[in-house]
């Protein structure tokens, strides 16, 4: 439901929550006190400001923890993509070193599979668990490698490494596709939303003059920017900050240039 937000510019995704928080603060600063019928004196304002500072600190800590978790998820997903590309490159290198023209015929099939990841699976993987054409291309490569019958001890060793590399490629592929849906649990966002509601409510009571309102608006602006940044980092494969298939492009170039 919120996927369309990732089509917006990243700057807008950071400005939007910051602006929303400031607008809510200004709108609630008078309405809240009038609704509650509260008349604040200096003692009350001092107490409210202390509570506001505590809530601001707690909310900031939650956002920092959330950002660290989102950044960790992003780095892990990027590492999975890099690992999958490395396994494919290793498999192509072993096929080139096998020394049999019939086995060498598998290399174009492996390139077709890698190219299919970039052209077909990558654009479609957000809405599915894999592209049918890419799955078939990988199945063909797997079956052909499993059918290799080594004739010499050297070839037997290479086939053994091929099978290990093939298994590792399969695992990396599954992990990469599973990482497409990685993201912060909804509980994180529920906690952040609750903390922001409490903070805005208390800030609205504390904003008794223009100066305090400006200071509190600056605080909420910084929080809003971090909320937007967390949102951007939450989905590694969505948005303009998303992981792109550059790794597979580079692998394709090396595969085409490899002679042995």
Number of C-alpha atoms within 10 A of each C-alpha: 4 6 11 9 15 17 12 12 13 18 12 13 21 22 18 16 21 23 16 13 22 21 14 16 24 18 12 20 22 14 13 16 18 12 9 9 9 11 10 14 8 8 8 13 16 13 11 19 18 13 16 22 16 13 19 22 12 14 21 19 12 17 21 15 14 22 21 14 17 23 17 14 20 21 13 16 23 20 14 19 22 17 20 22 24 19 23 25 22 19 22 25 18 20 22 20 15 20 13 12 10 10 17 17 13 19 20 14 16 23 22 16 22 23 18 18 24 17 13 15 21 17 13 13 17 15 10 12 14 19 18 12 14 21 14 12 20 21 13 15 19 17 10 13 17 12 9 13 11 15 8 9 9 12 18 15 12 17 20 13 15 22 15 14 20 21 14 18 22 17 15 22 19 15 16 20 20 14 20 18 16 17 16 18 9 9 9 13 17 11 14 18 14 11 18 20 14 16 22 24 18 22 28 25 25 24 24 15 9 9 10 15 19 14 12 23 23 14 17 26 21 16 21 23 20 21 25 20 20 24 22 24 24 24 25 25 21 20 20 14 14 16 17 16 17 13 17 22 16 12 21 20 11 14 21 12 9 11 9 12
